[in-house]
Amino acid sequence: MTTTTASAQPGERTAGKSSPGAARDRRRPPGRIRRIGLPYLLLLPALLLELLVHLVPMVIGIVMSFKELTQFYVRDWTLAPWNGLDNYSMSVDFDAPVGAALLHSFLVTCAFTVLSVGLCWLIGTAAAVCMQDAFRGRGLLRALFLVPYALPVYAAVITWAFMFQHDNGLVNHVLHDQLGLTDKPSFWLIGDNSFVALLVVSVWKGWPFAFLIVMAGLQNIPKELYEAAALDGAGVWQQIRRITLPSLRPVNQVLVLVLFLWTFNDFNTPFVLFGKAAPEAADLISIHIYQSSFVTWNFGAGSAMSVLLLLFLLVVTGAYLFLSSRSRPAAGSAEASRSVKASRASGEGETADV
């Protein structure tokens, strides 16, 4: 006798396998999509504001750099004729007056940035290291050190402008009248001394930020390292050189980059300190671009200078990040090898004790 069994049809197998669990599986992807898309939806207002505040003006500035935009087209800048690359060629022609003035401003800005960033980092690091150990009045000193960073920029720079006055300024009163270090009162806001005055104000208001960042980075260094180094006979300078600075390398890499970008683009300090016409010795590129755009009314040339400045900062930032990222694996492998050696030494010591 032949027994035949009815085989289930494909539709019946599918129907048989379908269950409430399978229905829930079909409903899961939309919920998962909603969970994944919710963070992006919450970020959408910030992205739109970033687009309106930064990207749109940047694109408009790039378009303006290709136009012959002068005071005759201020009412409607879209009517200005296209100028091609003439604004850029005029800016980089260092034999012409416009290009020579831009090159001088660029060199002054580079020297100012290197000195300001270096002094801010040095003073901030030294103050953070000195404030690391507990002593009476440490909290008060930390609060006082952060006062220049907490003050509004305009109020602080205006105060310094009064202090640098020739006849009744506090700086000349102390240096000339009380200490007798100068033969006569100096002009700090004009001439070659203007660079020194600008550097003093920049360092005064910038080093507390370095102090704050380095002090936060020092909290992550274990105190056992300093105790072990002291037991091995290492002095204070050796501890700073062998423990503090290598441990602060990631913090310093970010700190130096931020200080560089802030200082190179600083416009408020020279504008409030000197006004629209900065002295030649303190002619930073930010104030120079402002003068080219809003004083001479050549917005096309000013926009081209701004685009060149943006490209320079992008190249420097990219090179800095590339070099710092290459140095991180080497530093990490060296630190890992030191930790392995230390663990082996401790293991051998424990074995010897047993």
C-alpha positions in Angstrom: 0.0 0.0 0.0 1.3 3.4 -0.9 0.8 6.1 1.6 0.8 9.6 0.3 1.4 12.5 2.5 0.2 15.9 1.6 3.0 18.3 1.3 2.4 21.8 2.5 2.2 24.5 -0.1 4.8 27.2 -0.1 2.2 29.7 0.9 1.1 27.5 3.7 4.7 27.0 5.0 5.1 30.8 5.1 1.8 31.2 6.8 2.7 28.4 9.2 6.0 30.0 10.1 4.4 33.4 10.6 3.8 34.1 14.3 3.4 37.0 16.6 7.2 37.0 17.0 7.7 37.3 13.3 5.2 40.2 13.3 7.2 41.9 16.0 10.4 41.4 13.9 8.7 43.1 11.0 7.8 46.0 13.3 11.3 46.3 14.8 13.2 48.1 11.9 11.0 51.2 12.0 11.5 51.5 15.7 15.3 50.9 15.3 15.3 53.6 12.5 13.5 56.0 14.8 16.0 55.3 17.6 18.9 55.9 15.3 17.4 59.0 13.6 16.4 60.7 16.9 19.9 62.0 17.7 20.3 63.4 14.2 16.9 65.0 14.5 17.9 66.6 17.8 21.1 67.9 16.1 19.2 69.3 13.1 18.5 72.8 14.7 22.2 73.2 15.6 23.3 72.1 12.2 20.9 74.6 10.5 22.2 77.5 12.8 25.8 76.5 12.0 24.9 76.6 8.3 23.3 80.0 8.6 26.0 81.6 10.8 29.2 80.1 9.4 28.9 78.3 6.1 26.5 80.7 4.2 28.7 83.8 5.0 31.8 81.8 4.1 30.3 80.9 0.7 29.2 84.5 0.1 32.7 85.7 1.0 34.3 83.3 -1.5 31.9 84.6 -4.2 32.7 88.2 -3.3 36.5 87.5 -3.7 35.9 86.9 -7.4 34.1 90.2 -7.9 35.2 93.8 -8.4 33.3 94.9 -5.3 33.9 98.5 -4.3 31.9 101.3 -2.7 30.0 101.7 -5.9 28.3 98.3 -5.5 27.7 98.3 -1.8 23.9 98.8 -2.3 23.7 95.6 -4.3 26.8 93.6 -4.3 25.4 91.0 -6.8 25.6 93.7 -9.5 29.4 94.0 -9.1 31.3 92.7 -12.2 33.3 89.5 -12.1 37.0 90.1 -11.6 38.3 86.5 -11.9 41.5 85.9 -10.0 42.7 89.5 -10.2 42.0 90.1 -6.5 44.1 87.0 -5.6 46.9 88.0 -8.0 47.0 91.5 -6.6 47.1 90.1 -3.0 50.1 87.8 -3.7 52.0 90.2 -5.8 54.6 91.1 -3.2 56.3 93.6 -5.5 53.2 95.8 -5.6 52.1 98.0 -2.6 49.1 95.9 -1.7 50.9 92.6 -1.7 54.0 94.0 0.1 51.7 95.4 2.8 49.9 92.0 3.1 53.2 90.2 3.4 54.4 92.5 6.1 51.2 92.0 8.0 51.5 88.3 7.6 55.1 88.2 9.0 54.1 90.4 11.9 51.2 88.1 12.7 53.4 85.0 12.5 55.9 86.6 15.0 53.2 87.8 17.2 51.5 84.3 17.2 54.7 82.4 18.0 55.6 84.7 20.9 52.1 84.9 22.3 51.3 81.2 22.1 54.8 80.3 23.5 54.5 82.7 26.5 50.9 81.7 27.2 51.8 78.0 27.3 54.9 78.6 29.3 53.3 80.8 32.0 50.2 78.7 32.1 52.1 75.4 32.5 54.4 76.9 35.2 51.5 78.2 37.2 49.6 74.9 36.9 52.6 72.9 38.1 53.1 75.3 41.0 49.4 75.1 42.0 49.3 71.3 41.9 50.5 70.8 45.5 48.1 71.7 48.3 48.9 74.7 50.4 47.0 77.4 52.3 45.4 79.9 49.9 45.7 77.7 46.8 42.0 78.1 46.0 42.2 81.9 46.2 45.2 82.0 43.9 43.6 79.8 41.4 40.6 82.1 41.3 42.8 85.2 40.9 44.7 83.5 38.1 41.4 83.0 36.1 40.3 86.6 36.4 41.9 87.8 33.1 40.1 84.9 31.3 36.8 85.7 33.0 36.8 89.4 32.2 35.1 90.6 29.0 37.7 91.3 26.3 36.6 94.8 25.6 36.7 95.9 29.2 40.1 94.3 29.7 41.7 95.8 26.6 40.2 99.3 27.2 41.7 99.1 30.7 45.1 98.3 29.2 44.8 101.1 26.7 44.4 103.6 29.6 47.4 102.0 31.4 49.5 102.4 28.2 48.8 106.2 27.9 51.9 108.3 27.5 51.2 111.1 30.0 49.1 109.6 32.7 49.3 105.8 32.1 50.1 103.4 34.9 52.9 101.7 32.9 54.9 104.8 32.4 54.3 105.9 36.0 55.7 102.7 37.3 58.6 102.2 34.8 59.7 105.9 34.6 58.5 107.7 37.7 58.9 105.0 40.4 61.5 102.6 39.1 63.5 104.9 36.8 64.0 102.2 34.2 63.4 104.5 31.2 64.9 108.0 30.5 61.5 109.4 29.5 57.9 108.2 29.2 57.5 105.8 26.3 54.8 105.8 23.6 53.3 102.4 23.9 50.4 102.7 21.4 52.4 104.0 18.5 55.7 103.1 16.9 57.7 100.0 17.6 56.5 99.7 21.2 53.0 99.0 19.9 54.1 95.4 19.2 55.3 94.9 22.8 52.0 96.4 24.1 49.9 94.2 21.9 51.9 91.1 23.0 51.6 92.0 26.7 47.8 92.3 26.4 47.5 89.1 24.4 49.6 87.1 26.9 47.8 88.6 29.9 44.4 87.5 28.7 45.5 84.2 27.1 47.7 82.5 29.7 44.8 81.7 32.2 43.2 79.5 29.5 46.4 77.5 29.2 46.6 77.4 33.0 43.1 76.0 33.2 43.6 73.3 30.5 47.0 72.2 31.9 45.7 72.1 35.4 42.9 69.9 34.3 45.4 67.6 32.5 47.5 67.3 35.6 44.6 65.8 37.6 44.9 62.6 35.4 48.6 62.0 36.3 48.8 59.4 39.1 50.7 60.7 42.2 52.3 57.3 42.5 54.6 58.2 39.6 56.0 61.2 41.4 56.4 59.3 44.6 58.3 56.5 42.8 60.4 59.0 41.0 61.2 60.8 44.2 62.3 57.5 45.8 64.5 56.8 42.9 66.3 60.2 43.5 64.7 62.2 40.7 64.6 66.0 41.3 61.8 68.4 40.5 63.0 69.2 37.0 63.6 65.5 36.2 60.0 64.8 37.3 58.6 67.6 35.1 60.7 66.5 32.2 60.2 62.7 32.5 56.6 62.5 33.9 54.7 65.7 33.6 55.5 66.8 30.0 55.1 63.4 28.4 51.8 62.8 30.2 50.6 66.2 29.1 51.4 65.6 25.5 47.8 65.0 24.2 46.6 68.0 26.2 49.3 70.3 24.9 48.7 69.2 21.3 45.1 70.4 21.5 46.0 73.5 23.6 48.7 74.7 21.2 46.4 74.3 18.2 43.5 76.2 19.9 45.8 79.0 21.1 47.4 79.3 17.6 44.0 79.6 15.9 42.7 82.1 18.4 45.8 84.3 18.3 46.3 84.3 14.6 42.7 85.3 14.0 42.5 87.8 16.9 40.7 90.9 15.9 39.2 92.3 19.1 42.5 93.0 20.9 44.3 95.2 18.2 41.0 96.9 17.2 40.1 98.0 20.7 43.8 98.8 21.6 44.7 100.8 18.5 41.4 101.6 16.7 40.9 101.3 13.0 44.4 102.3 12.0 46.9 100.0 13.8 50.6 100.9 13.8 52.8 99.3 11.3 54.7 97.3 14.0 51.4 95.8 15.2 49.6 95.5 11.9 48.1 92.0 12.4 46.5 90.4 9.4 43.0 90.5 10.8 43.1 94.2 11.3 44.8 94.6 7.9 42.0 92.7 6.1 39.5 94.9 8.0 41.2 98.1 6.7 41.3 96.7 3.2 37.6 96.0 3.3 35.9 98.7 5.4 38.4 101.6 5.2 39.4 101.5 1.6 36.0 100.0 0.6 37.6 97.3 -1.6 35.5 94.4 -0.4 36.7 92.1 -3.3 40.3 92.4 -2.3 39.5 92.0 1.4 37.5 88.9 0.6 40.4 87.4 -1.4 42.7 88.1 1.5 40.3 86.4 3.9 40.1 83.3 1.6 43.9 83.2 1.5 44.0 83.4 5.3 41.5 80.5 5.5 43.5 78.3 3.2 46.7 79.0 5.1 45.1 78.1 8.4 43.6 75.0 6.9 47.0 73.8 5.6 48.7 74.6 8.9 46.0 72.8 10.9 46.0 69.8 8.7 49.8 69.5 8.8 49.8 69.9 12.5 47.1 67.2 13.0 48.9 64.9 10.6 52.2 65.2 12.4 50.7 64.9 15.8 48.7 61.8 14.8 51.9 60.2 13.6 53.7 60.8 16.8 50.9 59.4 19.0 51.4 55.7 18.0 55.1 55.9 18.7 54.5 57.5 22.1 51.9 54.9 22.9 54.1 52.0 21.9 57.0 53.5 24.0 54.6 53.9 27.0 53.3 50.4 26.5 56.8 49.0 26.5 57.7 50.8 29.6 54.6 49.5 31.3 55.4 45.9 30.2 58.9 46.3 31.6 57.6 47.6 34.8 55.1 44.7 35.1 57.8 42.2 34.4 60.1 43.8 37.0 57.3 43.7 39.6 56.5 40.1 38.7 60.1 39.1 39.1 60.2 40.9 42.4 57.2 39.0 43.6 58.7 35.7 42.5 61.9 36.4 44.3 59.9 37.2 47.5 58.1 33.9 47.2 
